[in-house]
Every structure is written in C-alpha cells, then in structure tokens.
Amino acid sequence: MTDGFAPAPGLQALRSPHALKLGVFSLNADGGLAFTDVPERWAATWDDNVAAAEIADRAGLDFLLPIARWRGFGGTMKTREHSFETFTWAAGLAASTKNITIFTTVHVPLMHPLYAAKALATVDHISHGRAGLNIVCGWNPDEFAMFGTGLSERGYAQAAEWIDIVERVYGATLPVDFDGEFYQLHQAVSRPSSVQKPRPVTMNAAFGPAGRDFAAAHCDCLFTSFGVMADGPRHVLDIQARAAKADRAIGVFTIGHVVCRPSQDEAEAYYHRYTVEHADDAALDYHIEQKMKAGGDNKELAQYRQRFAGGTGSYPLVGTPAKIAADLATMHAQGYQGIALSFVNYKDELPYFCETVVPLLEAQKLRVAMSRP
C-alpha cells in the first residue's frame, strides 16, 4: 500500500492513491453473482480463487469482497451452495497477496462478536493491516433456519451492539463488561487487537432506511445499487444525508457485473448467452422469491430479471473497454468512490479488464498509472 496517502473520510484501510476504488466481488462462491449454467461458469475452486486474487493484486485493484452464503439457491447448478467461509478464505488469500485489502463478510446473528473480533484481528495480522469487515444481517429465512434461528426485525439494533463490542475489546486495556439487549458479557478480552486502529475498515450493504442508518452511524462505507444510471445520484445523496445526521462521513460504493469484449456486439451477444439462453431459471426463481419475501421491490425484481441472472441485480457493465470505462467514470462523477465487480469467470476475464479498462481510467486520472512490463 502507498504510505502517506490521505484517503477519503472513512476509508482509512483502502490506502491507495486511486480516486476510484475497484474491487472484486463474490469470488469465494460458485457462479460469482451470476445465475447461469454456461460451461465456463465460475467454479470457485481454491486454486482459482488464489489465481484471481493474485491477478487483482498485481493489477493494483483495491479490495476483494466475499459474500457470506451458507445455503445455495438450488436450480441446475445448486448456485452458491459451494462457497468458502470468509474468515478462513481471507486468511488464506492474505498470505498469497501483497497489497490488496481483503474483506470478510459476517452475518451478525450467526456469529458472536468476540469470536469475530479474534478472527478479524488474526486476518489483519496475517495481512499486515489489510483486513476489512463487511457487516450484514441476512435476508434469507431458509438459510437462517439451518441454524435453528430466524430473521429479526431488530437485526440492525443487534448489529450496533455487535460492532460496539468489537471496538470496545480492541480498545480496552482492561476486561470489558457489557450489558445490552442482545449481548451480556463479563470480563471480555480479545488479544491481539487489530493492526489497524481503532479497527479494520468496515462496510455494509443496505438498501432500506434501517440498514442505511446503521451504516451511516457505524460503518466506513456503504454499498448500494441502482436500476438506471440516472438514478445513481439519488442514492448517494440519501446516504450522505444520513451520515451527516450522524455527524460522520462515509464512502458510498456500488456494484456491477462485467462483460468486457473488443466489440459491443460481441459483449452483448455473450451477455444474452449467459443470462437468457443459459440462465439457471430455477435458482433465479427461488432467489427472486426469497428477495420478495424479504421486502424487495416486486416490480423491480420482475423488470430486471436478466440483470439478476447476470449479477444478482447489480448494474450491467456490458461492452467495449471504452464503454465500460465511461460507465465507471460516470458512476464516480455521481459520487461513488468505489465499485465492486463480478465476472462470469474471474480468472479468465480479469486480465482483459485490467489490461484494457484500467489504463483508460488512469488516463482520466481516476486511477494512478502503474508501471507495466
């Protein structure tokens, strides 16, 4: 990482000189974010995870962000049933990379904060201060039923206590007592504390008011998505207003799925192939049904079916390197400080993206130019 760089407020751990942060999303799960059965679909083997992470690290990308998944979505491919647990995944990749920030993703109701504090600090030490924490409360009732529990309407209130405990045990010189609504701790300690102070960088992906208020008050950055490009600024303004009310500043990030090809026709043809001709419809139907139960926008879910097949509702970045670079630049101009990206096959597609799109962003001063062989 670059020493001496003063990052945007709330992004202390992403100490890179890039105005637009770029990361890789859902690398740890089979299929990535796609619901497809094409033969080249991401299998998420460990060796392929390492290879893709090293490609991203060498290219100067800023972060790796996993999803937390305990149960898949069924269908032909049993989509995302195969996924690596994120603390051990992050620890393994930390030993195979040099500069990139590596996030873990935690379902608050399923993991005690003292365990998380110890595990997160371990990853931070292995990576020499490159760990990050993605705090989520969950949305799939079938997944939580595996653990004998259910979703809670008070999930974000629990998350507030959860992160408070992590921060307290990291900062305390004496054992900590805690008497809250969700946690009661007696003489709690967690050593070592994290390398990063007061704790590793935190994020949350929330779309509803309660989740955004939690992120505004407790996290360093918030991930959100939008349906059409023109709608992007509205989300940024909403999140910034919530952070200002909490007397804080947070980074606003978004997500996109990438099909980058030499020609627009080639990109669109491949996008149609994997999202329409080879969509895993049964898995997609189940996922959309669960999202509706969790309070998703039914109209949007139906309208953007192809987008959910392509990247779980994230924004489609489909086209030539110039087209994708222009879309990313527009997102940044709207106020998004970072973008997490998914691909049908990360190991096969990341090199072309890094070789063609990233230099165009460097030319626009959105990324600092790197020396290349």
C-alpha positions as semicolon CSV with decimal commas, in nm:
position;residue;x (nm);y (nm);z (nm)
1;M;0,000;0,000;0,000
2;T;0,108;0,355;-0,060
3;D;0,241;0,527;0,252
4;G;0,145;0,885;0,322
5;F;-0,173;0,887;0,116
6;A;-0,463;1,069;0,279
7;P;-0,775;0,868;0,181
8;A;-1,130;0,992;0,166
9;P;-1,303;1,009;0,506
10;G;-1,400;0,669;0,634
11;L;-1,175;0,471;0,401
12;Q;-0,859;0,450;0,609
13;A;-0,778;0,089;0,524
14;L;-0,807;0,138;0,150
15;R;-0,483;0,333;0,143
16;S;-0,443;0,351;-0,231
17;P;-0,384;0,660;-0,440
18;H;-0,682;0,588;-0,665
19;A;-0,976;0,827;-0,672
20;L;-1,199;0,542;-0,791
21;K;-1,154;0,223;-0,590
22;L;-1,209;-0,103;-0,776
23;G;-1,266;-0,440;-0,618
24;V;-1,365;-0,797;-0,697
25;F;-1,696;-0,923;-0,555
26;S;-1,821;-1,276;-0,473
27;L;-1,502;-1,452;-0,576
28;N;-1,548;-1,705;-0,293
29;A;-1,878;-1,850;-0,424
30;D;-1,953;-2,071;-0,721
31;G;-2,110;-1,875;-1,003
32;G;-1,990;-1,547;-0,854
33;L;-2,301;-1,330;-0,882
34;A;-2,438;-1,499;-1,195
35;F;-2,726;-1,745;-1,224
36;T;-2,608;-1,938;-1,528
37;D;-2,507;-2,287;-1,640
38;V;-2,256;-2,196;-1,911
39;P;-1,958;-2,436;-1,907
40;E;-1,712;-2,157;-1,821
41;R;-1,916;-2,058;-1,515
42;W;-1,702;-1,978;-1,209
43;A;-1,642;-2,297;-1,009
44;A;-1,476;-2,114;-0,716
45;T;-1,209;-2,376;-0,655
46;W;-0,946;-2,270;-0,407
47;D;-0,666;-2,263;-0,665
48;D;-0,879;-2,045;-0,894
49;N;-0,957;-1,809;-0,603
50;V;-0,586;-1,769;-0,538
51;A;-0,510;-1,716;-0,907
52;A;-0,780;-1,450;-0,948
53;A;-0,682;-1,274;-0,625
54;E;-0,321;-1,258;-0,740
55;I;-0,429;-1,114;-1,077
56;A;-0,627;-0,841;-0,899
57;D;-0,340;-0,773;-0,659
58;R;-0,078;-0,741;-0,933
59;A;-0,306;-0,509;-1,130
60;G;-0,335;-0,274;-0,834
61;L;-0,704;-0,330;-0,764
62;D;-0,809;-0,217;-0,419
63;F;-1,016;-0,487;-0,248
64;L;-1,159;-0,837;-0,252
65;L;-1,514;-0,867;-0,115
66;P;-1,671;-1,209;-0,046
67;I;-2,034;-1,296;0,011
68;A;-2,146;-1,488;0,320
69;R;-2,350;-1,783;0,198
70;W;-2,449;-2,093;0,393
71;R;-2,717;-2,234;0,164
72;G;-2,743;-2,220;-0,213
73;F;-3,037;-2,130;-0,433
74;G;-3,093;-2,471;-0,590
75;G;-3,155;-2,498;-0,962
76;T;-2,947;-2,691;-1,211
77;M;-2,617;-2,572;-1,064
78;K;-2,713;-2,550;-0,694
79;T;-2,597;-2,192;-0,728
80;R;-2,374;-2,063;-0,448
81;E;-2,413;-2,378;-0,240
82;H;-2,037;-2,411;-0,278
83;S;-1,877;-2,112;-0,105
84;F;-1,579;-2,059;0,121
85;E;-1,626;-1,930;0,477
86;T;-1,495;-1,576;0,467
87;F;-1,254;-1,551;0,764
88;T;-1,053;-1,855;0,662
89;W;-1,082;-1,753;0,295
90;A;-0,944;-1,407;0,376
91;A;-0,661;-1,550;0,585
92;G;-0,556;-1,781;0,302
93;L;-0,562;-1,505;0,041
94;A;-0,381;-1,266;0,275
95;A;-0,084;-1,500;0,264
96;S;-0,093;-1,507;-0,118
97;T;-0,122;-1,131;-0,186
98;K;0,077;-0,821;-0,104
99;N;-0,125;-0,501;-0,128
100;I;-0,496;-0,560;-0,177
101;T;-0,747;-0,516;0,108
102;I;-0,932;-0,839;0,183
103;F;-1,275;-0,821;0,341
104;T;-1,457;-1,082;0,544
105;T;-1,839;-1,090;0,545
106;V;-2,025;-1,171;0,866
107;H;-2,390;-1,250;0,936
108;V;-2,428;-1,073;1,270
109;P;-2,699;-1,304;1,415
110;L;-2,493;-1,615;1,338
111;M;-2,156;-1,515;1,483
112;H;-2,069;-1,393;1,831
113;P;-1,881;-1,060;1,829
114;L;-1,599;-1,192;2,048
115;Y;-1,529;-1,473;1,803
116;A;-1,545;-1,227;1,514
117;A;-1,308;-0,986;1,690
118;K;-1,050;-1,260;1,738
119;A;-1,084;-1,393;1,382
120;L;-1,075;-1,047;1,224
121;A;-0,763;-0,950;1,419
122;T;-0,599;-1,273;1,307
123;V;-0,662;-1,187;0,940
124;D;-0,538;-0,833;0,999
125;H;-0,211;-0,964;1,141
126;I;-0,161;-1,220;0,864
127;S;-0,218;-0,947;0,604
128;H;-0,016;-0,681;0,792
129;G;-0,315;-0,447;0,817
130;R;-0,515;-0,531;0,503
131;A;-0,827;-0,684;0,658
132;G;-1,177;-0,541;0,616
133;L;-1,514;-0,629;0,766
134;N;-1,846;-0,642;0,581
135;I;-2,130;-0,644;0,836
136;V;-2,459;-0,797;0,720
137;C;-2,776;-0,905;0,900
138;G;-2,909;-1,157;0,648
139;W;-3,224;-1,180;0,440
140;N;-3,287;-1,548;0,352
141;P;-3,511;-1,724;0,611
142;D;-3,431;-2,071;0,474
143;E;-3,062;-2,006;0,528
144;F;-3,112;-1,893;0,887
145;A;-3,340;-2,191;0,954
146;M;-3,036;-2,415;0,900
147;F;-2,901;-2,267;1,224
148;G;-3,231;-2,304;1,408
149;T;-3,297;-1,931;1,411
150;G;-3,497;-1,675;1,216
151;L;-3,460;-1,328;1,077
152;S;-3,515;-1,044;1,321
153;E;-3,679;-0,709;1,269
154;R;-3,424;-0,579;1,521
155;G;-3,127;-0,700;1,321
156;Y;-2,960;-0,363;1,285
157;A;-3,006;-0,283;1,653
158;Q;-2,822;-0,607;1,723
159;A;-2,555;-0,512;1,469
160;A;-2,498;-0,183;1,652
161;E;-2,426;-0,369;1,976
162;W;-2,216;-0,624;1,786
163;I;-1,974;-0,373;1,634
164;D;-1,968;-0,174;1,958
165;I;-1,838;-0,483;2,136
166;V;-1,570;-0,544;1,872
167;E;-1,447;-0,186;1,904
168;R;-1,455;-0,195;2,285
169;V;-1,250;-0,511;2,324
170;Y;-0,995;-0,387;2,070
171;G;-0,954;-0,057;2,251
172;A;-0,969;-0,169;2,613
173;T;-0,668;-0,222;2,835
174;L;-0,882;-0,396;3,096
175;P;-1,151;-0,667;3,057
176;V;-1,487;-0,540;2,936
177;D;-1,834;-0,587;3,084
178;F;-2,129;-0,534;2,852
179;D;-2,499;-0,545;2,939
180;G;-2,708;-0,489;2,628
181;E;-3,033;-0,601;2,471
182;F;-2,864;-0,877;2,270
183;Y;-2,532;-0,943;2,442
184;Q;-2,426;-0,972;2,804
185;L;-2,051;-1,007;2,850
186;H;-1,847;-1,046;3,166
187;Q;-1,476;-0,958;3,175
188;A;-1,439;-0,997;2,799
189;V;-1,098;-0,968;2,633
190;S;-0,969;-1,014;2,279
191;R;-0,595;-1,017;2,216
192;P;-0,429;-0,935;1,992
193;S;-0,630;-0,638;1,878
194;S;-0,627;-0,547;1,512
195;V;-0,323;-0,396;1,342
196;Q;-0,544;-0,116;1,205
197;K;-0,663;0,130;1,466
198;P;-0,919;0,156;1,606
199;R;-1,032;-0,143;1,393
200;P;-1,024;-0,260;1,032
201;V;-1,228;-0,075;0,772
202;T;-1,600;-0,166;0,785
203;M;-1,875;-0,173;0,527
204;N;-2,239;-0,265;0,497
205;A;-2,468;-0,332;0,202
206;A;-2,809;-0,191;0,290
207;F;-3,099;-0,062;0,086
208;G;-3,371;0,003;0,345
209;P;-3,379;0,300;0,585
210;A;-3,281;0,097;0,894
211;G;-2,979;-0,054;0,725
212;R;-2,863;0,274;0,581
213;D;-2,899;0,444;0,918
214;F;-2,689;0,169;1,075
215;A;-2,418;0,207;0,812
216;A;-2,422;0,586;0,842
217;A;-2,367;0,561;1,216
218;H;-2,124;0,269;1,239
219;C;-1,951;0,185;0,908
220;D;-1,683;0,341;0,693
221;C;-1,858;0,274;0,364
222;L;-2,192;0,156;0,233
223;F;-2,265;-0,047;-0,078
224;T;-2,581;0,019;-0,271
225;S;-2,714;-0,044;-0,622
226;F;-2,942;0,134;-0,866
227;G;-3,158;0,037;-1,162
228;V;-3,068;0,302;-1,419
229;M;-2,763;0,526;-1,429
230;A;-2,971;0,842;-1,391
231;D;-3,092;0,714;-1,053
232;G;-2,741;0,681;-0,911
233;P;-2,706;1,029;-0,755
234;R;-3,027;0,992;-0,554
235;H;-2,880;0,707;-0,351
236;V;-2,556;0,894;-0,290
237;L;-2,740;1,200;-0,160
238;D;-2,959;0,988;0,067
239;I;-2,664;0,806;0,220
240;Q;-2,459;1,122;0,265
241;A;-2,754;1,293;0,436
242;R;-2,789;1,004;0,681
243;A;-2,417;1,015;0,757
244;A;-2,428;1,391;0,811
245;K;-2,714;1,346;1,056
246;A;-2,488;1,108;1,249
247;D;-2,207;1,366;1,226
248;R;-1,997;1,131;1,015
249;A;-1,871;1,094;0,659
250;I;-1,882;0,757;0,483
251;G;-1,778;0,632;0,143
252;V;-2,053;0,531;-0,099
253;F;-1,980;0,229;-0,319
254;T;-2,182;0,039;-0,578
255;I;-2,165;-0,295;-0,758
256;G;-2,160;-0,408;-1,121
257;H;-2,124;-0,723;-1,330
258;V;-1,883;-0,704;-1,620
259;V;-1,882;-0,841;-1,975
260;C;-1,590;-0,670;-2,146
261;R;-1,515;-0,760;-2,507
262;P;-1,339;-0,594;-2,806
263;S;-1,672;-0,508;-2,970
264;Q;-2,012;-0,403;-2,836
265;D;-2,187;-0,671;-3,041
266;E;-1,964;-0,943;-2,901
267;A;-2,023;-0,827;-2,544
268;E;-2,400;-0,809;-2,584
269;A;-2,414;-1,147;-2,756
270;Y;-2,227;-1,309;-2,468
271;Y;-2,441;-1,129;-2,212
272;H;-2,756;-1,268;-2,381
273;R;-2,599;-1,614;-2,395
274;Y;-2,528;-1,650;-2,026
275;T;-2,823;-1,453;-1,886
276;V;-3,103;-1,567;-2,118
277;E;-3,007;-1,876;-2,317
278;H;-2,822;-2,033;-2,025
279;A;-2,991;-1,876;-1,724
280;D;-3,036;-2,115;-1,430
281;D;-3,406;-2,032;-1,412
282;A;-3,496;-2,250;-1,113
283;A;-3,225;-2,096;-0,896
284;L;-3,314;-1,750;-1,022
285;D;-3,683;-1,800;-0,942
286;Y;-3,601;-1,914;-0,589
287;H;-3,368;-1,621;-0,528
288;I;-3,623;-1,367;-0,652
289;E;-3,897;-1,529;-0,442
290;Q;-3,682;-1,506;-0,127
291;K;-3,595;-1,145;-0,205
292;M;-3,963;-1,062;-0,237
293;K;-4,033;-1,223;0,099
294;A;-3,754;-1,011;0,247
295;G;-3,920;-0,693;0,125
296;G;-3,768;-0,650;-0,219
297;D;-3,936;-0,433;-0,480
298;N;-4,153;-0,683;-0,671
299;K;-4,178;-0,463;-0,981
300;E;-3,803;-0,412;-0,995
301;L;-3,732;-0,781;-0,940
302;A;-3,956;-0,877;-1,232
303;Q;-3,837;-0,596;-1,457
304;Y;-3,470;-0,671;-1,411
305;R;-3,478;-1,050;-1,434
306;Q;-3,191;-1,054;-1,682
307;R;-2,991;-0,830;-1,454
308;F;-3,043;-1,072;-1,166
309;A;-2,933;-1,360;-1,387
310;G;-2,627;-1,159;-1,489
311;G;-2,518;-1,032;-1,150
312;T;-2,782;-1,059;-0,875
313;G;-2,934;-0,721;-0,959
314;S;-2,609;-0,526;-0,983
315;Y;-2,553;-0,277;-1,265
316;P;-2,459;-0,436;-1,602
317;L;-2,125;-0,311;-1,734
318;V;-2,150;-0,466;-2,078
319;G;-1,949;-0,352;-2,378
320;T;-1,610;-0,247;-2,503
321;P;-1,332;-0,131;-2,272
322;A;-1,412;0,230;-2,369
323;K;-1,783;0,185;-2,294
324;I;-1,717;0,027;-1,954
325;A;-1,456;0,288;-1,860
326;A;-1,707;0,562;-1,949
327;D;-1,975;0,398;-1,730
328;L;-1,735;0,369;-1,437
329;A;-1,632;0,732;-1,479
330;T;-1,998;0,837;-1,474
331;M;-2,056;0,645;-1,152
332;H;-1,760;0,817;-0,993
333;A;-1,885;1,157;-1,108
334;Q;-2,217;1,080;-0,939
335;G;-2,038;1,039;-0,606
336;Y;-1,949;0,669;-0,592
337;Q;-1,600;0,628;-0,451
338;G;-1,570;0,260;-0,530
339;I;-1,720;-0,020;-0,737
340;A;-1,717;-0,394;-0,667
341;L;-1,711;-0,603;-0,984
342;S;-1,813;-0,958;-1,071
343;F;-1,744;-1,169;-1,381
344;V;-1,871;-1,498;-1,521
345;N;-1,518;-1,634;-1,481
346;Y;-1,283;-1,414;-1,280
347;K;-0,957;-1,585;-1,372
348;D;-1,031;-1,576;-1,745
349;E;-1,185;-1,227;-1,765
350;L;-1,000;-1,016;-1,508
351;P;-0,677;-0,993;-1,712
352;Y;-0,851;-0,835;-2,014
353;F;-1,039;-0,591;-1,790
354;C;-0,720;-0,491;-1,610
355;E;-0,522;-0,460;-1,934
356;T;-0,780;-0,255;-2,124
357;V;-1,021;-0,075;-1,891
358;V;-0,788;0,023;-1,608
359;P;-0,547;0,219;-1,833
360;L;-0,842;0,420;-1,967
361;L;-0,934;0,511;-1,610
362;E;-0,573;0,607;-1,547
363;A;-0,586;0,840;-1,846
364;Q;-0,886;1,012;-1,684
365;K;-0,694;1,048;-1,354
366;L;-0,939;0,816;-1,177
367;R;-0,662;0,563;-1,119
368;V;-0,293;0,631;-1,067
369;A;-0,090;0,486;-1,354
370;M;0,113;0,179;-1,269
371;S;0,435;0,073;-1,434
372;R;0,372;-0,224;-1,663
373;P;0,621;-0,460;-1,826
